[in-house]
Amino acid sequence: MRKTILTTILSLAFMGTTAMAQTIDVNSKSTPLTHYWSEGVCAGRANEGLRAAWAEQLELVQQQCGFKYLRMHGLFDDDMFVYFEKPDGTPVYNWQYVDEVYDRMLSLGVKPFVELSFFPELIAAEDTKMQMWYRNRITYDPANLGKWQGLVKAFTQHVVERYGIDEVLTWYFEVWNEPNLNLSPKAGFFDGTKSDYFAIYKASVQAVKSVDSRLKVGGPATSNFIADMRYDGEVYDQSLSRFYSQDKINKQQWKGAWIDDFLAYCAKENLPVDFISTHPYPTDYALDPESGRSKDAVRYIHSLRDDIAWLKAALARSEYPDAEIHLTEWSTSPNSRDAMHDLLPPAAYIMKGVLDNVGKVNSLMYWTFTDIFEEKGGGQSIFHGGFGMINFQGLVKPSFHAYRMLNQLGDEKLYYSDPVLVSRSSQSGKITALAFNYPAEYEEAVPSSKNAKNYMDASSKQLDVTLTGLQPGTVFVLEILDKDHGNIYDAYQALGAPHSPTREQTAYLKQKAWGTKKETLKVADDGTLNVKRELLPWTCMLIKEL
């Protein structure tokens, strides 16, 4: 029978300093460890969900990482064929493609986090702008607002009839994606004004709530936080953009785009806001951190904490203090050609980011689970900096392993201080711990392809963890993700970086991608377990009771 005392003695030698030993009594009050990081994950657009490989990868991340919801663009795009009209203008709705995607998702245990976007051809303005490789229609025509509202209502009625109200009441309906990027210099998701988006939100929330007032609707799904006035007006004003050097970027007050104005508008119009959504990427520019516009500056590791604090304060001073908070996109950068997405550092970035902010928001959704993603078209090589935690060929990246390890934590937090978290399962009583090395050299600027070309030139951490009060003979598994184990990009380079790997090479790379280092450890006769290791930069370690 398990003893009632769990003691962790942590000796962390780092840059010449040693942390105080810590002792944890499991009889003391624990705190909930809500797995908000696995509430949802993202994909590119709905049409990609019709592919067999996409569904296979979704099944993998659901099983291994525990994701409950999936958010994606383009539900109403032309390639989903949802909207037609008879000669007299009567709308004809076709849900076959949507049904196929949603049926697949639900059969895998993944619920839709519905993003209501974008305009079908017959609802967009005649001279509509089209962005992205897949040509999503984004130009708003006020004369067609009624058509949009009818489409949203018909869609909502259809999913309730098909899946049942009890099921759909567990879904979320998010209005649009990043409407503040209204034809920004390179691309955008909305050709209209701030007031135009607010009108679309009003029409959408009324449409959804007309089917059942209990259904959850929110927005404004705006892009990352800013420290200037570029989004204060009706449209994005590039002349108001401010760019900060690395020594100044973390000294600014960052705020969410449109959030205050959105909440004020909804209060004035007496509109429900069941949740607020936005995208806290750690960059100083909304779209392309690699461009000259951003001056190569990125924010520090605590930017997520700061943005959440600002957002919670904005809600507290609004008419919607109890609205849920869903951060519906997040990653190291919002650039699908940032080489960092394929490399080792994002794993430790993910672990530190999510563990530092436990209990603060309802969800934090990684953008995206797969490189089957085509905003800029297909990548020119199998590793091209794509957002996905799995590449096109099904090779899992270090970011995947980070979420897989996080998913194995218990639901009770016994101890957390960077770089160690100790958890317990309330059902089994078993102990699971994580250790990671997010190096101090990257505290002030998160890793990107600009600042981390030699990312291993950073500090190690000495880990000395002792668990006491355990049942003698209990077996633990220790699993390590590091530069030489489970780091697929380096394995790919070692193979010669073949542009088009053969089937045999792909099979070999899949084995290497899963090749984290594992060993078993046994609790000593005195009920103690000691784990003493050097954590090289970006290493992630799982310590799990079997």
LODRENMI-775613 format. One record per residue: x, y, z of N, C-alpha, C in turn. Coordinates in steps of 0.2 Angstrom, whole numbers, plus 2048, in hexadecimal, padded with zeros to 3 digits. Each point is the difference from the previous one (the first is absolute). Last residue first. Example, Ala and Ser with C-alpha at 12.3 -4.5 7.8 and 13.67 -1.06 7.14 Angstrom:
8407F58238048068017FC805803 8027E48007FC806800804806800 
end
This chain:
81980F7BE7FC7FB7FC7FB7FD804 80C81A8017FE7F98047FC7FC7FB 8118147F77F97FE8018007F9804 80E8177F58017FB8067F97FD802 80C80F7EA7FA7FD8038027FB805 80D8167F38007FA8037FA7FE803 80E8117ED7FA7FF8048007F9802 8138147F67FE7F98027F9800804 80E8147F87FA7FE7FC7FD7F9802 81A8058067FB8057FD7FA7FD7FD 80B7EF8118038057FA7FB8057FE 8027F38187FB8017FA8048057FB 8087ED8138028067FD7FB8017FA 7FB7F08178028017F98028077FE 7F57EE8138058058008038007F9 7EC7F68118018017F9805806800 7F57ED8138048067FE8028007F9 7EE7F58148028007F98048067FE 7F67F18188038067FC8017FE7F9 7F97F18137FB8047FD8028077FD 80E7EE80A7FE8058057FA8047FD 80A7EF7F37FD7FD8067FE805805 8028087E78047FD8057FC7FD806 7F78047E68008038068047FC805 8048007E57FD7FD805801803807 8018057E38038018077FC7FC805 8058007E37FB7FF806804801806 80280C7E68037FB8047FB7FF806 80380C7E57FC7FE8068047FB804 8018157EB8047FB8047FB7FE806 7F78077E78028038068047FA804 7F68007E88067FD803802804806 7EF8037ED7FE7FD8078057FE805 8068087EA7FC8058037FD7FE807 80C7F17F28048048047FC806803 7F57F07F38037FD806804805804 7F88077EC7FA7FF8048037FD807 80F8017EE7FF8078037FA800805 8047ED7F38058018047FF806804 7F17FC7EF7FF7FB806805801805 80380C7EC7FB8038047FE7FB806 8107F97F08028068047FB803805 7FA7EF7F18047FD805803805804 7F38077EE7FC7FD8058047FD806 80C8147F37FD7F97FE7FB7FE806 80581A7FD8027FA8037FD7FA7FD 8068197F77FA7FB8008027F9803 8108118027FA8047FF7F97FD7FF 8167FA8107FD7FE7FA7FA8047FE 8138018127FA8047FF7FE7FF7F9 8117F480D8028037FA7FA8057FD 8017F38157FF7FB7FB8028037F9 80180D8148057FB8007FF7FA7FB 7F08118038078037FD8057FB800 7EC7FA80A7FF8017F98068037FC 7FF7FE8188017F97FD7FF8017F8 7FD81380C8077FE8008017F97FD 7EA8088038048047FB8077FE800 7F27F68107FF7FD7F98048047FB 8017FA81B8018077FC8007FE7F9 7FF7F08127FA8027FE8008077FC 8167FB80B7FA7FB8017FA8037FF 81580B8008027FA7FD7FA7FB800 7FF81680B8038017F98017FA7FC 7EE7FD8128058058008038007F9 7ED7F48128008037F9806805801 7F97EA8108038067FF8008027F8 7F57F08168008017F98038077FF 7FC7EB8148038077FF8018017F8 7F07F08138038007F98038087FF 7FB7EF8177FE8067FC8048007FA 7F77EE8158048027FA7FE8067FD 8007F581A7FC8037FB8048017FA 8087F88168007FB7FA7FB8037FA 7FC80A8188067FC7FE7FF7FC7FA 7F18158058007F98028067FD7FD 80081A8077FE7FC7FB8007F8803 80981580A7F97FE8027FC7FC7FB 8138117F78007FC8067F87FE801 81280A7EB7F97FF8028007FB806 8128127F47FF7FA8047F9800802 81280C7ED7F97FF8028007FA805 8118117F28017FB8057F9800804 80D80C7E87FA7FE8038017FA806 80D8157F18017FA8047FA7FE804 80480F7E87FD8008078027F9803 80A8107EA7FD7FA8027FE801807 8048147EC8027FC8067FC7FA802 8068097E77FC8038058027FB806 8037FE7E68058048047FC804806 7F57F37F08037FB805805804804 7F480A7ED7FC7FF8068037FC805 80680D7EA8047FC8047FD7FE807 7F480D7F18037FC7FB8057FB804 7EE8118088027FA8038037FB7FB 7F68177FC8048008068037FA803 7F28027EC805806800804800805 7EE7F07FE8057FF7FB8058057FF 7F47FE8187FE8017F98057FE7FB 7FA80081D8037FD7FA7FD8017FA 7FC8128147FF7F97FF8037FD7FA 8088148117FE7FF7F97FF7F97FE 8068078167FE8067FE7FE8007F8 8087EC80C7FA8038047FE8067FD 8127F17F97FA8017FC7FA803804 8157F980A8038047FA7FA8027FC 7FE7F18127FF8078028028047FA 7F67E77FB8068048027FF807802 7F17EA8028008067FC805805802 7FC7E58068048068007FF8057FA 7F27EC8108028037FA805805801 7EF7EA80C8068058018028037F9 7E97F280E8048037FA806804802 7EF7EB80B8048068008028027FA 7ED7EF80E8038017FA804807800 7F37EB8108048068008038017F9 7E87F380B8077FF7FD8038077FF 7E97FA8088058028058078007FD 7EA7FC7F58047FA802805801805 7EF8117FA7FD7F98008057FB802 8068177FF7FB7FF8057FD7F9800 8198077F87FA7FE7FE7FB7FF805 8178108007FD7FA8027F97FF7FD 81A80F7FC7F97FF8007FD7F9803 8168147FD7FE7F98037F9800800 81580F7F27F98008037FF7F8802 8168127FA7FD7FA8027F9800802 8138117FA7FE7FC7FA7FC7FA802 7F98148098047FF7FB8077FD802 7EB7FC80E8058058008057FE7FA 7E97F580E8038027F9804806802 7F17EA80C8058058008028027F9 7ED7F3806803800806805805801 7E97FC7F0806802800803800808 7ED7F27F1801803806807802800 7F67F37EF7FC806801801803806 8137F27F17FA7FF8047FC806800 8107FA7EC8008028067FA7FF804 8067FB7E88007FB805801802808 7FF80F7EC7FA7FC8008007FA806 81380D7F97FC8048047F97FC802 8107F77F18027FF8077FB804804 7FC8027E97FF7F98028027FF808 8048157F57F97FF8027FF7F9802 8168047F97FE8048067F97FF802 8077F67ED8027FC8067FF804806 7FC80A7EB7FB7FB8018027FC807 80F8107F87F98038027FB7FB802 8147FA7F58018018077FA803803 7FB7F37EA805805801800800808 7F77ED7ED7FF804806806804802 7F77F57E88068008047FF805806 7F27FB7EC7FE7FD806806800805 7FF80B7EA8017F97FF7FE7FC807 7FF8187FE7FB7FD7FB8017F8800 80780A8178018037F97FB7FC7FB 7FC80781B8027FA7FC8018037F9 7FB80F8108047FC8048017F97FD 7FC8187F27FD7FA8038057FD805 8028157F17FE8018077FF7F9804 8138047EC7F97FF8017FD800807 8178017F57FE8058057F8800801 80C7F17F18008077FD7FE805805 8057E47FA8018058068018077FD 7FC7F07F07FC7FD805801804807 80280E7E98037FA8037FC7FD806 7F88137F48057FE7FB8047FA802 7E68068098078028018047FD7FA 7E68077FC8047FB803807802801 7EE8138008017FB7FC8057FA804 7F981380B8048027FB8027FB7FB 7F07FB8107FF8087FF8048027FB 7FC7E88088018037F97FF808800 8047E680E7FE8078018028047FA 8057E980D7FC8007FA7FC807801 80F7FA8108038047FB7FC7FF7F9 7F77FE81B8037FC7FA8028057FB 7F68068168027F98018047FD7FA 80281B8057FA7FB7FF8037F9801 7FE81480E7FF8017F98067FD7FC 7F47FD81A8068007FC7FE8007F9 7F28098168007FB7FA8068017FC 7F58048198058037FD8017FB7FA 7EB8068148047FC7FB8058047FD 7F48078137FC7FA7FF8047FB7FA 80D8118127FB8017FA7FD7F97FF 80F8038137FE8077FE7FB8017FB 80B7EB80A7FB8038047FE8077FE 8187F97FA7FB7FB8027FB804804 8168077F57F98048007FA7FB801 8187FA7FF8008068047FA803800 8037ED7F48007FE807800807804 8008007E87FA7FE8028007FF808 8148087F57FA8047FF7FA7FE803 8137F28008018068057FA8047FF 8017EE7F17FF7FE807801806805 8038047E97F97FE8017FF7FE808 8168057F87FC8068007F97FE802 80F7EF7FD8008038067FD806801 7FF7F67EB7FD7FB805801803807 80880B7EC7F98018027FE7FC805 8177FE7F87FE8058057F9801801 80B7F17EE7FF7FE8077FD805805 7FA8017E58067FF8047FE7FE807 7F28087ED8027F97FF8067FD805 7F68177FF7FB7FB8028027F97FF 80F8137FA7FF7FE8077FB7FB802 80380B7EB8047FA8007FF7FD808 7EF8107F28058018068037F9801 7ED8067F18077FE7FD805802805 7E98048048007F97FE8067FE7FC 7F98138148038007F98017F87FE 7FA80C8167FB7FF7FB8028007F9 80D7F88187FF8067FC7FA7FE7FB 8057F38138068048017FF8067FB 7E97F78078067FC7FE806805801 7E27FF8008078018048057FC7FD 7E38077FF8067FE7FC806802805 7EA8028087FF7FB7FB8057FF7FB 7F980681A8068037FC8017FB7FA 7EB8068128037FB7FC8058037FB 7F08058178068027FC8027FB7FC 7E780680C8057FC8008068037FB 7EE80F80F8017FD7F98067FB801 7F780F8118007F98018017FC7F9 7FF8198038057FD8048017F9801 7F48137F18007F97FF8067FD804 7FA8177FD7FA7FD8028007F9800 81780D8047FB8007FB7F97FE803 81680180B7FE8067FF7FA8017FB 80B7EB8037FE8028077FD807800 80A7F77EC7FA7FD8027FD802806 8158077FB7FC8037FB7F97FD801 8117F780C7FF8078037FB8037FB 8087EC7FA7FC7FF8057FE807803 80F8007EF7FA7FE7FD7FB7FF806 8178058057FC8067FD7F97FE7FE 80E7EF8087FE8048057FC8067FE 8097F17F07FA7FD8047FE805806 8138057F47FA8017FC7FA7FD803 8157FD80B7FE8077FF7FA8027FC 8097EA8017FE8028077FD807800 80B7F97EC7FA7FC8017FC802807 8168077FB7FB8047FD7F97FD800 8177F98097FA8028047FB8047FD 8157F97F67FC7FA8017FA801805 8098147F08037FC8047FB7FA802 80080D7E87FF8028078037FA804 80A8087E87FA7FC802800802808 80D80B7E87FE8008077FA7FB802 80B8077E98027FA8037FF800808 7F88117F18068018028037FA804 7EB8037F38007FF807807801804 7FB8037E87FB8058048017FE807 80B7F37EF8048068027FB805805 7FA7E67FF8018057FB804806803 7F97EB80B8068007FD8018067FB 7EC7FC80E8068028048077FF7FC 7E58037F98077FD7FD805802804 7E88058058007FB7FB8077FD7FF 7FA8128107FA7FC8008017FA7FC 81380D80E7FD8017FA7FB7FB7FF 80F8008127FE8078007FD8027FA 7FF7E780E8048047FB7FE807800 7F97E980B8058048038048057FC 7E57F77FF8067FE7FE805805803 7E77FB8058058038038077FE7FE 7E58037F88067FB7FF806804802 7E37FF8068058037FD8067FC7FF 7E480280B8067FC7FC8058057FD 7E97FC8138058057FD8057FC7FD 7E67F98078077FF8018048067FC 7E88008038017FA8048087FF801 7F08157FA8077FE7FE8017FA805 7E880E7F68047FB8048078007FE 7F18167FD8027FA7FD8047FC804 7F68188007FE7FB8058007F97FC 8098167F97FB7FD7FC7FD7FA804 81180C80B7FC8057FD7FA7FD7FC 8117F28087FC8038057FB8057FE 80F7F87F07FC7FA8027FB802806 81280F7F97FA8007FB7FB7FA802 81380280D7FC8068017FA8007FB 8117EF7FF7FC7FF8067FB806801 80F8027EE7FB7FA7FF7FC7FF806 8128108017FA8027FC7FB7FB7FE 8137FA80D7FC8048037FA8037FC 8107F17F57FC7FD8067FC805803 80F8037EC7F98018007FC7FD806 8197F97FF7FD8037FB7F8800800 8117FE8167FD7FC7FB7FD8047FB 81680780E7F98008007FD7FC7FB 81980880E7FD7FD7FA7F87FF802 8168108087F97FE8027FD7FD7FA 81C8018037F98047FE7FA7FC803 8187FA8027FE8058047FA8047FF 80C7EE7F37FC7FD8067FF805805 80B8067EC7FA7FC7FE7FC7FE806 81780B7FE7FA8048027F97FC7FF 8167F87FA8018028077FA804802 8017F77EA7FF7FB805801802807 7F68117EE8067FC8008007FB806 7EA80A7F38048018068067FB7FF 7EB80E7F18047FA801806801805 7E58097F88078028048047F9800 7E980B7F18047FA802807803803 7EF80D7F48008008088047FA803 7FC8037E8804805802800801808 7F37F07F58077FE800804806802 7E67F98048048067FE8077FE801 7E77F37FF8077FF8018038067FD 7E78048058047FC7FC807800802 7F080C80C7FB7FC7FD8047FB7FB 80E80A8157FB8037FB7FC7FB7FD 8127FA80F7FB8048037FA8037FC 8157F27FC7F97FD7FF7FB804804 8188068007FE7FE7F97F97FD7FE 80E80A8147F98027FE7FE7FE7F9 8137F48137FF8067FC7F98017FE 80B7EC8098028058048008077FD 7F47E57FE8048067FD801805805 7F77E47FC8008068048058057FC 7F57EC7F1804801806800807803 7EB7FA7F18077FD800804802806 7E57FC8008058047FE8077FE800 7E77F88068057FC7FD8068047FC 7EC80780F8008027F88067FC7FD 7ED7F680E8058037FC805805804 7E87EC8028058058028058037FB 7EA7EE80A8028047FA805805803 7F07E88078068058028038037FA 7E67F68068067FE7FC805806802 7E97FF8088067FE8058067FF7FC 7EB8077F68038058048067FE804 7F67F67E98007FE807804805804 7F98057EA7FF7F87FF7FF7FE808 8068167FC7F97FF7FE7FE7F97FF 8168088057FC8008067F97FF7FE 8108027EE8017FA8047FB7FF806 7FF8137F37FE7FA7FC8017FA804 8078158097F97FF8007FD7FA7FC 8178058007FE7FE8077F87FF800 80A8087EC8017F98027FE7FE806 7FD8177FA7FC7FB7FC8017F9801 80E81080B7F98008027FB7FC7FC 8178017F97FF7FD8077F9800802 80580C7ED8007F97FF8007FC806 8028178027F97FE7FD8007F97FE 8148088087FB8008057F97FF7FE 8128027F08007FA8047FB800805 8018137F47FD7FB7FC8017F9804 80A81380A7F98008017FC7FB7FB 8178037FE7FF7FD8077F8800801 8067FF7E68028048067FF7FD807 8077F47E77FA804803803804806 8087EA7F48008067FC7FA804802 8107EB80B7F98038008018077FC 8127F08057FA7FC8007FA803800 81B8047F57FB8028067FA7FB800 81C8087F67FA7FC7FF7FB802806 81480C7FB8017FA7FC7FA7FC7FF 7FF81680B8058007FB8017FA7FC 7E880280C8078028028058007FB 7E67FC8028058017FA806804803 7F37FB8137FC8027FA8048027FA 8027F58188058007FA7FC8017FA 7F37FE8148048078008068007FB 7F17ED8047FE8057FB803806801 8047E78078048068007FD8057FB 7F17ED8008077FF8028048067FE 7E37F88058068027FC8077FE803 7ED7FC8107FE8047FA8078037FD 7F97E98108048067FF7FF8047FA 7F57EC8107FF8037FA804807800 7FF7E680E8018078008008037F9 7F67E880E8048047FB801807802 7F27F080C8068008028058037FB 7E97FE7FB8018058068077FF803 7F97F17EF8028077FD800805806 7F97EA8058078007FE8028077FE 7EA7FD8078047FE8058088007FE 7EE8027F08028078048047FE805 8017F27E97FC800807802806804 8087F87E98037FE8067FD800806 7F68077EB8047FA7FE8037FD806 7F38148027FC7FB7FD8047F97FF 80B8148067FC7FE8067FB7FA7FE 80E80A7EF8047FC8057FC7FE806 7F480E7F08027F97FD8057FC805 7F98168057FA7FC8018027F97FD 8108117FE7FF7FE8077FA7FB801 8058097EB8057FB8027FF7FE807 7F28107F77FE7FA7FD8067FB802 8038168087FA7FD8037FF7F97FD 81080D7F68027FE8077FB7FC803 7FB8097EB8057FB7FF8027FD807 7F28147FF7FD7FA7FE8047F9800 80A8158037FD7FE8067FB7FA7FF 80C8097EE8047FE8047FD7FD807 7F380C7F08027F97FD8057FD805 7FA8168057FA7FB8018027F97FE 80F8117FB8007FE8077FB7FC802 80680B7EB7FF7F98008017FE808 8028177F97FA7FE7FD7FF7F8800 81480B8077FB8018057F97FD7FD 8197F77FA7FA8047FD7FB801804 81C7F98027F98008027FC8057FC 8177EF7FC7FD8077FF7F8800802 8107ED7FF8008038067FD8077FF 8067E57F67FC8077FE7FF803806 8147EE7F97FA8018047FD8077FF 8137F17F57FC8057FE7F9801804 8157F18027FA7FD7FE7FA8057FF 8178078068007FB7FA7F97FE7FE 80081780D8037F98018007FC7F9 7EF8148018067FF8028027F9801 7EE8137F38017F98028087FF802 7EB8147FC8077FE8008007F9802 7EA80B7F38037FD8068087FF800 7EC80B7F38078017FF8047FD805 7E97FD8028017FE7F98088017FE 7F97FB8197FF8067FC8027FD7F9 7F87ED8108058058007FE8057FB 7F37ED8017FF805806805805800 8007EF7F07FA8037FF7FE805806 8147F28008008047FA7FA805800 8067F78187FF7FC7FA8008067FA 80D8058187FA8017FB8007FB7FA 80C7F78158008077FF7FA8017FB 8007F68188048047FB8007FB7F9 7FB7FE81B7FB8027FB8048047FB 8087ED8128018067FE7FC8027FA 7FF7ED8157FE8027F98028087FF 8077EA80D8008068027FF8057FA 7FB7E48048018077FC800806805 8077E68087FA8057FF8028067FB 80A7E58048028078007FA8047FE 8027E7801800803806802808801 7FD7F07EC807800804800803807 7ED8017F18017F98018077FE804 7F98167FA7FD7FE8068017F8801 80A80B7ED8038038067FC7FC806 7F87FB7EB8077FD801803803807 7EC8097F87FF7F98028067FD802 8018167F87FD7FF8077FF7F9802 8068047E98068028057FE7FF807 7EF7FC7EF8067FB800806802805 7ED80F7FE7FF7FA8038057FB800 8038137F38008028077FF7F9805 7FC7FF7E9807800801801802807 7EA7FF7F98037F97FF808801802 7EC8117FF8057FE8068047FA7FF 7F18157F38037F97FF8057FE805 7EA8137F98057FE8048027F97FF 7F38157F38007F98018067FE804 7F08187FC8067FC8017FF7F9800 7F38137F17FF7FC8068067FC801 7FD80E7ED8038038057FF7FC807 7F87FC7E97FC805803804803806 8087ED7F38008067FC7FC806803 80C7F08127FC7FF7FA7FF8067FC 8167FA80F7F98048007FC7FD7FA 8157F88137FE8007F97FA805800 8157F68127FB8057FF7FF8007F8 8107F280C7FB8008047FA8047FE 8187F77F97FA8007FC7F9800804 81A8008037FB7FC8057F98007FD 81280D7F68027F97FF7FC7FC805 7FE8188007FD7FD7FA8017F8800 7FF80A8198048027F97FD7FC7FA 7FA8008197FC8027FB8038027F9 80D7F98137FA7FB8017FB8027FA 8178098077FD7FF7F97FB7FB800 8138008147FD8057FC7FC7FD7FA 8057F581A8038017F97FC8057FC 8037F181A7FE8067FC8038007FA 7F97EC8148048027FA7FD8077FD 8007F08197FD8057FB8058017FB 8077F28127F87FF8007FD8047FA 81A7F48067FC8067FE7F97FE7FF 8147F28077FA8018047FC8067FE 8167F47F98008078037FA802804 8037EB7F4806801804800806804 7ED7F97F28027FB805806801804 7F98107F07FB7FF8058027FB805 80E8047ED8008058067FB800805 7FF7F07EE8067FF804801806805 7EE8017F17FF7FA8048067FF805 8028107EF7FB8028057FF7FB805 80C7FA7ED8048048047FC803806 7F57F47EF8057FC804804804805 7F280C7F17FC7FC8058047FB804 80A80B7EE7FE8058057FD7FD806 8057F37ED8068018047FE805806 7F07FC7EF8017FA805805801805 7F18157F68067FB7FE8017FB805 7F08138017FE7FB7FC8057FB7FE 80481480C7FD7FB8057FD7FA7FC 8088157F68057FB8027FE7FA804 7F18127FC8017FC7FA8057FB801 7FC8128107FC7FA8018017FB7FA 81580F8087F98017FE7FC7FA7FF 81580280F8008057FB7F98027FD 8047F68198017FE7F98008067FC 8027FB81D7FE8047FA8027FC7FA 7F97FB81C8058017FB7FE8027F9 7F77FD81D7FF8007F98078017FC 7FE7FA8177F98027FF7FF8007F8 8157FD80D7FD7FB7FC7F98017FE 80C80F80F8048007FA7FE7FA7FB 7F78038167FD8057FB8048007FA 7FE7F18158047FF7FA7FD8057FB 80180281C7FC7FF7FA8048007FA 8047FC81A8048007FA7FB7FF7FA 7FC80881B7FE7FC7FA8058027FB 8087FF8197FD8057FC7FE7FC7F9 8057F881C8028007F97FC8057FC 8057FD81B7FB8017FB8048017F9 80A7F08137FF8077FF7FB8017FA 8097EB8057FB8018047FE807800 8137F87F57FA7FF7FC7FA800804 81880D8027FC7FB8047F97FF7FC 81A80A7FA7F98007FE7FD7FA804 8198107FE7FC7FA8037F98017FF 81980A7F67F98018017FD7F9803 81A80F7FE7FC7FA8007F9801801 80E8147F57FF7FD8077FC7F97FF 8118097ED7FA8018027FF7FD807 8178097F47FC7FA8027FA802803 81380A7ED7FC8018067FD7FA801 80F8047ED8038018067FC801806 7F77FB7EA804806800803802806 7F17EE8057FF8037FA804807800 7F87E880E8068047FF8008037FA 7EE7F58118018027F9806805800 7F27ED8108068048008028027F9 7EA7F680F8028027FA807804801 7EE7EE80C8068048018038017FA 7E77F78098048017FA806805803 7EC7EE80B8058068018048007F9 7E87F580B8048017FA805806801 7EF7EF8108048067FF8047FF7FA 7F07F08087FD8068008048067FF 8037E57F88018048057FD8077FF 7F77E97F48058067FF800804807 7FD7E57FE7FC806800804806800 
end
